[in-house]
């Protein structure tokens, strides 16, 4: 056989192995991309359903015609807010343990 015929047969053998391999690789990659896209669409649909289920209406379906009466809350006396008489402060200091009422000793 001539060198040219040998080269042509070698190229044909190589191409007969490479072309189907590349075609198979590309089709597998394309199928993987399509599968990932399908999975992504399914996950997005599940997320949309979950968000729709978790969302609640901001307002009531019927307008509020009358504000309900709230019970009167106990009003704290002014003395509870820090406006206490001096004798109450003295009583509080008398009931306090000595180690709390004395300033810490410096060394």
mmCIF file of the C-alpha atoms, coordinates in Angstrom:
data_MODEL
# 
_entry.id   MODEL 
# 
loop_
_atom_site.group_PDB 
_atom_site.id 
_atom_site.type_symbol 
_atom_site.label_atom_id 
_atom_site.label_alt_id 
_atom_site.label_comp_id 
_atom_site.label_asym_id 
_atom_site.label_entity_id 
_atom_site.label_seq_id 
_atom_site.pdbx_PDB_ins_code 
_atom_site.Cartn_x 
_atom_site.Cartn_y 
_atom_site.Cartn_z 
_atom_site.occupancy 
_atom_site.B_iso_or_equiv 
_atom_site.pdbx_formal_charge 
_atom_site.auth_seq_id 
_atom_site.auth_comp_id 
_atom_site.auth_asym_id 
_atom_site.auth_atom_id 
_atom_site.pdbx_PDB_model_num 
ATOM 1   C CA . UNK A 1 1   ? 0.000   0.000  0.000   1.00 0.00 ? 1   UNK A CA 1 
ATOM 2   C CA . UNK A 1 2   ? 1.093   3.487  -0.579  1.00 0.00 ? 2   UNK A CA 1 
ATOM 3   C CA . UNK A 1 3   ? 1.795   5.959  2.160   1.00 0.00 ? 3   UNK A CA 1 
ATOM 4   C CA . UNK A 1 4   ? -1.153  8.077  1.134   1.00 0.00 ? 4   UNK A CA 1 
ATOM 5   C CA . UNK A 1 5   ? -3.561  5.126  1.395   1.00 0.00 ? 5   UNK A CA 1 
ATOM 6   C CA . UNK A 1 6   ? -2.169  4.200  4.820   1.00 0.00 ? 6   UNK A CA 1 
ATOM 7   C CA . UNK A 1 7   ? -2.620  7.772  6.037   1.00 0.00 ? 7   UNK A CA 1 
ATOM 8   C CA . UNK A 1 8   ? -6.197  7.878  4.716   1.00 0.00 ? 8   UNK A CA 1 
ATOM 9   C CA . UNK A 1 9   ? -7.093  4.589  6.443   1.00 0.00 ? 9   UNK A CA 1 
ATOM 10  C CA . UNK A 1 10  ? -5.500  5.756  9.721   1.00 0.00 ? 10  UNK A CA 1 
ATOM 11  C CA . UNK A 1 11  ? -7.465  8.999  9.594   1.00 0.00 ? 11  UNK A CA 1 
ATOM 12  C CA . UNK A 1 12  ? -10.683 7.111  8.905   1.00 0.00 ? 12  UNK A CA 1 
ATOM 13  C CA . UNK A 1 13  ? -10.081 4.787  11.872  1.00 0.00 ? 13  UNK A CA 1 
ATOM 14  C CA . UNK A 1 14  ? -9.318  7.695  14.204  1.00 0.00 ? 14  UNK A CA 1 
ATOM 15  C CA . UNK A 1 15  ? -12.333 9.669  13.012  1.00 0.00 ? 15  UNK A CA 1 
ATOM 16  C CA . UNK A 1 16  ? -14.594 6.619  13.353  1.00 0.00 ? 16  UNK A CA 1 
ATOM 17  C CA . UNK A 1 17  ? -13.657 6.478  17.038  1.00 0.00 ? 17  UNK A CA 1 
ATOM 18  C CA . UNK A 1 18  ? -13.538 10.206 17.769  1.00 0.00 ? 18  UNK A CA 1 
ATOM 19  C CA . UNK A 1 19  ? -16.772 11.371 16.094  1.00 0.00 ? 19  UNK A CA 1 
ATOM 20  C CA . UNK A 1 20  ? -19.154 9.020  17.968  1.00 0.00 ? 20  UNK A CA 1 
ATOM 21  C CA . UNK A 1 21  ? -17.297 9.693  21.225  1.00 0.00 ? 21  UNK A CA 1 
ATOM 22  C CA . UNK A 1 22  ? -17.621 13.462 20.856  1.00 0.00 ? 22  UNK A CA 1 
ATOM 23  C CA . UNK A 1 23  ? -21.265 13.124 19.828  1.00 0.00 ? 23  UNK A CA 1 
ATOM 24  C CA . UNK A 1 24  ? -21.992 10.942 22.861  1.00 0.00 ? 24  UNK A CA 1 
ATOM 25  C CA . UNK A 1 25  ? -20.187 13.343 25.193  1.00 0.00 ? 25  UNK A CA 1 
ATOM 26  C CA . UNK A 1 26  ? -22.043 16.364 23.854  1.00 0.00 ? 26  UNK A CA 1 
ATOM 27  C CA . UNK A 1 27  ? -25.431 14.645 24.004  1.00 0.00 ? 27  UNK A CA 1 
ATOM 28  C CA . UNK A 1 28  ? -24.761 13.563 27.614  1.00 0.00 ? 28  UNK A CA 1 
ATOM 29  C CA . UNK A 1 29  ? -23.777 17.118 28.566  1.00 0.00 ? 29  UNK A CA 1 
ATOM 30  C CA . UNK A 1 30  ? -26.885 18.512 26.881  1.00 0.00 ? 30  UNK A CA 1 
ATOM 31  C CA . UNK A 1 31  ? -29.069 15.975 28.709  1.00 0.00 ? 31  UNK A CA 1 
ATOM 32  C CA . UNK A 1 32  ? -27.451 16.924 32.024  1.00 0.00 ? 32  UNK A CA 1 
ATOM 33  C CA . UNK A 1 33  ? -28.169 20.608 31.388  1.00 0.00 ? 33  UNK A CA 1 
ATOM 34  C CA . UNK A 1 34  ? -31.804 19.828 30.511  1.00 0.00 ? 34  UNK A CA 1 
ATOM 35  C CA . UNK A 1 35  ? -32.177 17.700 33.673  1.00 0.00 ? 35  UNK A CA 1 
ATOM 36  C CA . UNK A 1 36  ? -30.732 20.487 35.812  1.00 0.00 ? 36  UNK A CA 1 
ATOM 37  C CA . UNK A 1 37  ? -33.094 22.975 34.188  1.00 0.00 ? 37  UNK A CA 1 
ATOM 38  C CA . UNK A 1 38  ? -36.094 20.707 34.876  1.00 0.00 ? 38  UNK A CA 1 
ATOM 39  C CA . UNK A 1 39  ? -35.027 20.290 38.503  1.00 0.00 ? 39  UNK A CA 1 
ATOM 40  C CA . UNK A 1 40  ? -34.604 24.051 38.865  1.00 0.00 ? 40  UNK A CA 1 
ATOM 41  C CA . UNK A 1 41  ? -38.073 24.699 37.451  1.00 0.00 ? 41  UNK A CA 1 
ATOM 42  C CA . UNK A 1 42  ? -39.569 22.125 39.828  1.00 0.00 ? 42  UNK A CA 1 
ATOM 43  C CA . UNK A 1 43  ? -37.825 23.711 42.808  1.00 0.00 ? 43  UNK A CA 1 
ATOM 44  C CA . UNK A 1 44  ? -38.976 27.179 41.750  1.00 0.00 ? 44  UNK A CA 1 
ATOM 45  C CA . UNK A 1 45  ? -42.550 25.917 41.459  1.00 0.00 ? 45  UNK A CA 1 
ATOM 46  C CA . UNK A 1 46  ? -42.371 24.362 44.942  1.00 0.00 ? 46  UNK A CA 1 
ATOM 47  C CA . UNK A 1 47  ? -40.948 27.600 46.335  1.00 0.00 ? 47  UNK A CA 1 
ATOM 48  C CA . UNK A 1 48  ? -43.720 29.642 44.698  1.00 0.00 ? 48  UNK A CA 1 
ATOM 49  C CA . UNK A 1 49  ? -46.354 27.337 46.202  1.00 0.00 ? 49  UNK A CA 1 
ATOM 50  C CA . UNK A 1 50  ? -44.746 27.567 49.646  1.00 0.00 ? 50  UNK A CA 1 
ATOM 51  C CA . UNK A 1 51  ? -44.513 31.374 49.457  1.00 0.00 ? 51  UNK A CA 1 
ATOM 52  C CA . UNK A 1 52  ? -48.141 31.600 48.345  1.00 0.00 ? 52  UNK A CA 1 
ATOM 53  C CA . UNK A 1 53  ? -49.210 29.329 51.208  1.00 0.00 ? 53  UNK A CA 1 
ATOM 54  C CA . UNK A 1 54  ? -47.212 31.270 53.813  1.00 0.00 ? 54  UNK A CA 1 
ATOM 55  C CA . UNK A 1 55  ? -48.345 34.718 52.700  1.00 0.00 ? 55  UNK A CA 1 
ATOM 56  C CA . UNK A 1 56  ? -51.299 36.162 54.516  1.00 0.00 ? 56  UNK A CA 1 
ATOM 57  C CA . UNK A 1 57  ? -53.618 39.020 53.643  1.00 0.00 ? 57  UNK A CA 1 
ATOM 58  C CA . UNK A 1 58  ? -52.557 42.311 55.173  1.00 0.00 ? 58  UNK A CA 1 
ATOM 59  C CA . UNK A 1 59  ? -56.062 43.589 55.805  1.00 0.00 ? 59  UNK A CA 1 
ATOM 60  C CA . UNK A 1 60  ? -59.215 41.901 56.938  1.00 0.00 ? 60  UNK A CA 1 
ATOM 61  C CA . UNK A 1 61  ? -61.747 40.942 54.259  1.00 0.00 ? 61  UNK A CA 1 
ATOM 62  C CA . UNK A 1 62  ? -64.407 43.207 55.798  1.00 0.00 ? 62  UNK A CA 1 
ATOM 63  C CA . UNK A 1 63  ? -63.806 46.805 56.880  1.00 0.00 ? 63  UNK A CA 1 
ATOM 64  C CA . UNK A 1 64  ? -63.564 47.457 60.601  1.00 0.00 ? 64  UNK A CA 1 
ATOM 65  C CA . UNK A 1 65  ? -66.634 49.524 61.467  1.00 0.00 ? 65  UNK A CA 1 
ATOM 66  C CA . UNK A 1 66  ? -66.056 50.100 65.139  1.00 0.00 ? 66  UNK A CA 1 
ATOM 67  C CA . UNK A 1 67  ? -62.956 49.992 67.269  1.00 0.00 ? 67  UNK A CA 1 
ATOM 68  C CA . UNK A 1 68  ? -63.371 47.521 70.143  1.00 0.00 ? 68  UNK A CA 1 
ATOM 69  C CA . UNK A 1 69  ? -63.232 48.943 73.641  1.00 0.00 ? 69  UNK A CA 1 
ATOM 70  C CA . UNK A 1 70  ? -59.915 48.198 75.300  1.00 0.00 ? 70  UNK A CA 1 
ATOM 71  C CA . UNK A 1 71  ? -59.900 47.467 79.006  1.00 0.00 ? 71  UNK A CA 1 
ATOM 72  C CA . UNK A 1 72  ? -58.467 50.177 81.232  1.00 0.00 ? 72  UNK A CA 1 
ATOM 73  C CA . UNK A 1 73  ? -54.891 49.384 82.007  1.00 0.00 ? 73  UNK A CA 1 
ATOM 74  C CA . UNK A 1 74  ? -53.624 49.851 85.527  1.00 0.00 ? 74  UNK A CA 1 
ATOM 75  C CA . UNK A 1 75  ? -51.799 53.136 85.674  1.00 0.00 ? 75  UNK A CA 1 
ATOM 76  C CA . UNK A 1 76  ? -48.577 52.987 87.648  1.00 0.00 ? 76  UNK A CA 1 
ATOM 77  C CA . UNK A 1 77  ? -48.362 55.607 90.401  1.00 0.00 ? 77  UNK A CA 1 
ATOM 78  C CA . UNK A 1 78  ? -45.809 58.360 90.018  1.00 0.00 ? 78  UNK A CA 1 
ATOM 79  C CA . UNK A 1 79  ? -43.794 56.940 92.937  1.00 0.00 ? 79  UNK A CA 1 
ATOM 80  C CA . UNK A 1 80  ? -43.149 53.777 90.932  1.00 0.00 ? 80  UNK A CA 1 
ATOM 81  C CA . UNK A 1 81  ? -41.517 55.858 88.253  1.00 0.00 ? 81  UNK A CA 1 
ATOM 82  C CA . UNK A 1 82  ? -38.769 57.214 90.500  1.00 0.00 ? 82  UNK A CA 1 
ATOM 83  C CA . UNK A 1 83  ? -40.462 60.103 92.306  1.00 0.00 ? 83  UNK A CA 1 
ATOM 84  C CA . UNK A 1 84  ? -40.177 58.438 95.731  1.00 0.00 ? 84  UNK A CA 1 
ATOM 85  C CA . UNK A 1 85  ? -40.195 60.073 99.169  1.00 0.00 ? 85  UNK A CA 1 
ATOM 86  C CA . UNK A 1 86  ? -36.927 60.211 101.122 1.00 0.00 ? 86  UNK A CA 1 
ATOM 87  C CA . UNK A 1 87  ? -38.137 57.882 103.906 1.00 0.00 ? 87  UNK A CA 1 
ATOM 88  C CA . UNK A 1 88  ? -38.705 55.125 101.367 1.00 0.00 ? 88  UNK A CA 1 
ATOM 89  C CA . UNK A 1 89  ? -35.078 55.457 100.201 1.00 0.00 ? 89  UNK A CA 1 
ATOM 90  C CA . UNK A 1 90  ? -33.876 55.193 103.800 1.00 0.00 ? 90  UNK A CA 1 
ATOM 91  C CA . UNK A 1 91  ? -35.980 52.083 104.381 1.00 0.00 ? 91  UNK A CA 1 
ATOM 92  C CA . UNK A 1 92  ? -34.528 50.511 101.262 1.00 0.00 ? 92  UNK A CA 1 
ATOM 93  C CA . UNK A 1 93  ? -30.972 51.242 102.404 1.00 0.00 ? 93  UNK A CA 1 
ATOM 94  C CA . UNK A 1 94  ? -31.711 49.825 105.870 1.00 0.00 ? 94  UNK A CA 1 
ATOM 95  C CA . UNK A 1 95  ? -32.929 46.520 104.398 1.00 0.00 ? 95  UNK A CA 1 
ATOM 96  C CA . UNK A 1 96  ? -29.896 46.218 102.121 1.00 0.00 ? 96  UNK A CA 1 
ATOM 97  C CA . UNK A 1 97  ? -27.001 44.017 103.284 1.00 0.00 ? 97  UNK A CA 1 
ATOM 98  C CA . UNK A 1 98  ? -23.963 45.922 104.506 1.00 0.00 ? 98  UNK A CA 1 
ATOM 99  C CA . UNK A 1 99  ? -21.635 44.566 101.850 1.00 0.00 ? 99  UNK A CA 1 
ATOM 100 C CA . UNK A 1 100 ? -23.886 46.040 99.150  1.00 0.00 ? 100 UNK A CA 1 
ATOM 101 C CA . UNK A 1 101 ? -24.385 49.480 100.711 1.00 0.00 ? 101 UNK A CA 1 
ATOM 102 C CA . UNK A 1 102 ? -20.689 50.200 101.346 1.00 0.00 ? 102 UNK A CA 1 
ATOM 103 C CA . UNK A 1 103 ? -18.408 51.349 98.568  1.00 0.00 ? 103 UNK A CA 1 
ATOM 104 C CA . UNK A 1 104 ? -15.704 48.855 97.596  1.00 0.00 ? 104 UNK A CA 1 
ATOM 105 C CA . UNK A 1 105 ? -12.448 49.195 99.483  1.00 0.00 ? 105 UNK A CA 1 
ATOM 106 C CA . UNK A 1 106 ? -9.488  50.347 97.439  1.00 0.00 ? 106 UNK A CA 1 
ATOM 107 C CA . UNK A 1 107 ? -6.144  48.759 98.083  1.00 0.00 ? 107 UNK A CA 1 
# 
